Amino acid sequence: MPPIPEQVRLNEAEERTKHWKRWGPYLAERAWGTVREDYSPNGEAWEYFPHDAARSRAYRWTEDGILGICDNHQYLCFALAFWNGKDPILKERLFGLTGNEGNHGEDVKELYYYLEAAPTNSYLKGLYKYPQAEYPYDQLLAETRRRTRHEPEYELEDTGVFNEQRYFDIFAEYAKNDVDDILIRIRIVNRGPDKADLTFLPTLWFRNTWRWCNTPQEAKPRLSRSGENAISAEHGVLGSFTLTCDGTPEMLFTENETNT
């Protein structure tokens, strides 16, 4: 029997004839509040880079996103972001409690699932559940602070935000046609009884390495419009790539330097 296609890809990756594992689910789900990003004078990682700071400060060593992918050096990242029209901020990274905030230590307060994954990342599928009501950031924090270590954790489902199934199921699929040729399909399903608005912002960005390195290879990369439905990504080390969109969506460009 000839080997199945995934076994062929595994063999090529092992022999380094084709880099099938260059792109994968290497994007961190939570980079805020980690020891790697701690530059506080007293080693206070939890307090130095909290969730509230993550949307306005550049990470140094990693990035985070929801159901995203990146290259194995995390130069170029792609992830999903949403807004239900009620939250005070975009939902672009997982929320949780730090080690000092949680009654049982650090704890992510989200609902997300890994559904399928091939060994070479040639196919990936994940699911994120996003409430249609305002996400209860303050409620989760306040109730958890009230509880002792002897009480159970206060979970997102306990807040009632998913009552009557008023949430969106957001499915993300990645399928590789070749090493650097990836099809991305996003499917959004309203599970609630009524119509509901959702702003969807798939996001492509570079990890900010140029702020820390001064070598010619680490010159600042560039994202630019390439026609009505494509974005060009130029990086001195990784190379050139294009994100092509279905249809002609509105495109927004911004810097990811620290927001002062």
C-alpha positions in Angstrom: 0.0 0.0 0.0 1.4 3.5 -0.8 1.7 5.8 2.2 -1.1 8.1 3.0 -0.6 11.8 2.1 0.0 12.8 5.7 2.7 10.2 6.1 4.4 11.5 2.9 4.3 15.0 4.4 5.8 13.7 7.7 8.6 12.0 5.8 9.4 15.2 3.8 9.3 17.2 7.0 11.7 14.8 8.8 14.0 14.7 5.8 13.8 18.5 5.6 13.0 18.4 1.9 9.7 20.3 2.5 9.0 22.4 5.6 5.4 21.3 6.2 5.7 22.3 9.9 6.8 25.9 9.1 3.2 27.1 9.7 1.2 25.9 12.6 -0.8 26.7 15.8 2.3 28.2 17.4 0.6 31.5 18.3 0.2 31.7 22.1 -3.3 32.0 23.5 -2.1 34.1 26.3 1.1 36.1 26.3 0.1 38.8 28.8 1.1 38.2 32.4 3.8 35.7 31.7 7.3 35.5 33.1 8.8 36.0 29.6 7.3 39.4 29.3 8.3 40.5 32.9 10.7 43.5 33.0 9.5 44.8 36.3 12.2 45.8 38.8 11.0 43.3 41.4 10.0 40.4 39.3 6.2 41.0 39.5 5.2 39.3 36.3 1.5 39.2 37.0 1.2 42.9 37.7 3.7 44.1 35.1 1.9 43.0 32.0 -1.8 42.5 32.8 -4.6 41.8 30.3 -5.6 45.5 30.2 -2.2 46.5 29.0 -2.0 43.8 26.3 -4.0 45.8 23.8 -1.8 48.9 24.0 1.7 47.6 24.5 4.0 45.6 22.2 5.1 42.2 23.4 8.8 41.4 23.4 9.1 37.7 23.1 5.8 36.3 21.9 2.3 37.2 20.6 -1.2 35.9 21.3 -4.4 35.5 19.5 -7.6 33.5 19.2 -7.5 30.3 16.9 -4.5 31.7 15.1 -1.5 30.4 13.3 2.0 31.7 12.7 5.4 30.6 11.3 7.7 28.6 13.5 9.7 31.7 14.4 6.5 33.7 15.0 7.5 36.5 12.6 4.1 36.7 10.8 0.9 36.0 12.7 -2.8 35.5 11.8 -5.7 35.3 14.2 -9.3 36.2 14.7 -10.9 39.2 16.4 -14.5 40.0 17.1 -16.8 42.6 18.5 -20.4 42.0 19.5 -21.2 45.8 19.7 -21.5 45.7 23.4 -18.0 44.9 24.8 -15.8 47.8 25.8 -12.9 46.3 23.9 -12.3 44.0 20.9 -12.2 40.3 21.7 -8.7 39.6 20.2 -7.1 37.5 23.0 -8.3 35.2 25.7 -9.2 36.8 29.1 -8.4 35.2 32.4 -7.2 35.7 35.9 -3.6 36.0 36.9 -2.0 33.8 39.6 -2.8 36.5 42.2 -6.4 37.1 41.0 -7.7 33.5 40.8 -8.8 31.7 43.9 -7.0 28.6 42.5 -4.3 30.5 40.7 -4.2 31.6 37.1 -7.2 30.6 35.0 -8.5 31.4 31.5 -12.2 32.3 31.5 -13.1 31.4 28.0 -14.8 28.5 26.0 -12.6 27.3 23.1 -11.9 23.8 21.7 -9.4 22.1 19.4 -11.4 19.9 17.2 -8.9 18.4 14.7 -5.2 18.6 13.9 -2.9 16.7 11.5 0.7 16.0 12.7 2.2 18.4 10.1 -0.6 21.0 10.7 -1.8 20.3 7.1 -5.3 20.6 8.6 -6.4 22.4 11.7 -9.9 23.1 13.1 -10.9 24.9 16.2 -14.0 26.5 17.8 -14.4 29.6 19.9 -17.7 30.5 21.7 -18.3 34.3 21.9 -21.3 35.7 23.9 -23.7 38.0 22.3 -24.1 39.9 25.6 -21.4 42.0 27.0 -18.5 39.9 28.1 -18.5 39.9 32.0 -14.9 40.9 32.6 -15.6 42.8 35.9 -18.1 40.2 37.2 -15.6 37.3 36.7 -12.9 39.3 38.6 -15.1 40.5 41.4 -16.7 37.2 42.2 -13.4 35.3 42.0 -11.9 37.8 44.5 -14.8 37.1 46.9 -14.2 33.3 46.8 -11.7 31.5 49.0 -9.4 28.7 47.9 -11.9 26.2 49.4 -14.7 27.2 47.1 -15.0 26.2 43.4 -13.9 28.5 40.6 -16.3 31.0 39.1 -16.5 30.0 35.4 -17.8 32.0 32.4 -20.8 29.7 32.2 -21.8 30.6 35.7 -22.3 34.3 34.8 -25.4 33.5 32.7 -23.9 35.0 29.6 -24.7 31.9 27.6 -28.3 31.7 28.7 -30.8 30.9 25.9 -27.8 29.9 23.7 -27.2 33.6 22.9 -23.7 33.2 21.6 -21.8 32.7 18.3 -20.0 29.5 17.4 -16.9 30.6 15.5 -15.1 27.8 13.6 -11.6 28.3 12.1 -10.1 25.8 9.6 -6.7 25.8 8.1 -5.8 23.5 5.2 -2.4 23.4 3.4 -2.3 23.0 -0.3 1.5 23.3 -0.1 4.1 24.4 2.5 3.3 28.1 2.2 -0.1 27.9 0.5 -2.8 27.8 3.2 -6.6 28.0 2.8 -8.3 29.6 5.7 -12.1 29.2 6.2 -14.0 30.9 9.0 -17.6 29.9 9.7 -19.7 31.9 12.2 -23.0 30.4 13.5 -25.6 32.3 15.6 -26.9 29.8 18.1 -29.3 32.2 19.7 -33.0 32.6 19.1 -32.8 36.1 17.6 -30.7 38.0 15.0 -27.5 39.4 16.4 -24.7 41.6 15.1 -21.1 40.6 15.0 -18.1 42.5 13.6 -15.4 40.1 12.4 -11.8 41.3 12.1 -9.4 38.6 10.8 -6.0 40.1 11.6 -2.5 39.7 10.1 0.5 41.2 11.8 4.2 41.0 12.5 5.7 40.3 15.9 7.6 43.4 16.8 11.2 42.2 16.6 12.6 45.4 15.0 12.1 47.3 18.3 14.6 45.0 20.0 17.1 44.2 17.3 19.3 46.5 15.2 20.7 44.2 12.6 19.9 44.8 8.9 17.9 41.5 8.8 15.6 42.9 11.5 14.6 46.0 9.5 11.0 46.9 10.1 8.7 44.7 7.9 5.8 46.0 5.9 2.1 45.3 5.3 0.4 47.0 2.4 -2.7 46.7 0.2 -2.2 44.6 -2.9 -5.3 45.1 -5.0 -8.9 45.2 -3.8 -8.8 42.0 -1.8 -5.2 41.2 -0.9 -2.5 42.3 1.6 1.2 41.9 0.9 3.5 41.0 3.8 7.2 41.7 3.4 9.7 40.5 6.0 13.5 40.6 5.7 14.0 37.1 7.2 10.7 35.3 6.5 10.2 36.5 3.0 7.1 37.7 1.0 3.6 36.5 1.5 0.1 37.5 0.4 -3.2 37.2 2.3 -6.0 37.0 -0.3 -9.5 37.6 0.9 -12.8 36.3 -0.5 -14.8 39.3 -1.8 -13.7 42.9 -1.2 -13.7 43.5 2.5 -12.8 46.8 4.1 -9.1 46.8 5.1 -7.7 48.6 8.1 -4.0 49.2 8.7 -2.3 50.3 11.9 1.0 50.2 13.6 1.6 47.8 16.5 4.1 49.9 18.4 3.3 50.7 22.0 0.3 53.0 22.2 1.5 56.0 24.3 
